[in-house]
Structure formats: C-alpha cells, structure tokens
Amino acid sequence: MDDNLNTLERQIMELQIEHRDLDYLIDRLAMDAGHDELQLKRLKKRRLKLKDAITLLQLQLEPDVPA
C-alpha cells in the first residue's frame, strides 16, 4: 500500500512539474507577437489534461469519507 502511495505521489509531482513547465511555455509563447495560435491552443489543452490527471490522482490519495 505504501509503495502505491509513493508511486501516486511521484506521479503527481511529475505531472505538476510538467504542468508548471507548460505554464511557462504558454506564457512565453503568448508574449511572442508572431506565435502560432494552433500550437498555443494545443499546449493549453495539454495543460488542462494534465490538471485533470493531477486532480484524479490526488483524489486517489484521499481516503473515502462515509456520507
């Protein structure tokens, strides 16, 4: 069980790093007057998918609370 938690925590950290890197890249690309709009949209979509994946993994870490 602990190995699974460590694996989940590691995955979350790796995804958070990738998300942060995409944030930086998107900001830099948006500042460029001649940026590729399609590339920017794809990066934003990837960033959103990463955020969703992070959220799902974080939910797996939290214990179920009975209603």
N, C-alpha and C positions, 0 to 999 in steps of 0.2 A: 504494500500500500504506500509506504514512504517513497519507494522508487517511482511509483506512478505520480505522486505529488511533485517530486523533484523534476520529473520529466515535464509535467504540465507547467510548472513554474518556469522551467528553462524555455519551453516553447513560447510562453507568454513574453518572457524577456526578449527573446529573439524577434518576435513579431513587433514588440514595442520599439525595438531599435530600428527595424525596417520601416515602421510607420513614421518614426521621427526623421529618418533619412529622406523618406518621400516628402514629408512636410517641407524640409529644407529645399529639396529639389524643385518642388512645385512653386515655392515662394521665389526661388531664383529664376525659374522659367517664366513666371508671370511678370517679373520685372523687365524681362527682355522684350523690347518692342516688336521684334520680329519672330516671336515664339510661334511654335506650331500648335494651333488650337486643338487639333485632334490628339496630339501627344499629351497635352495638358489634361484633356478630358479622360484619357486612358489612365494617366497617373492618379488622378483624383478618384477614379473608380477603383483602382487597385488599393489606394489608401483606405477607402470605405470598406472594401472587403477585408482588409487587414484588421480594421477596427472591429468589425463584426466577429471575426475569428478570435480576436483577443477577448471580447466580451463572452463568447461561448466558452472559452477555456476557463475564464475567471468564474463563471457560473458552476463549472465542474469542480472547482476548488472549494466552493462554499458548501457546507453541509445543508441537507434538506431540513427545512423548518416545518414542523407539522402545523397545519392550519388550525 
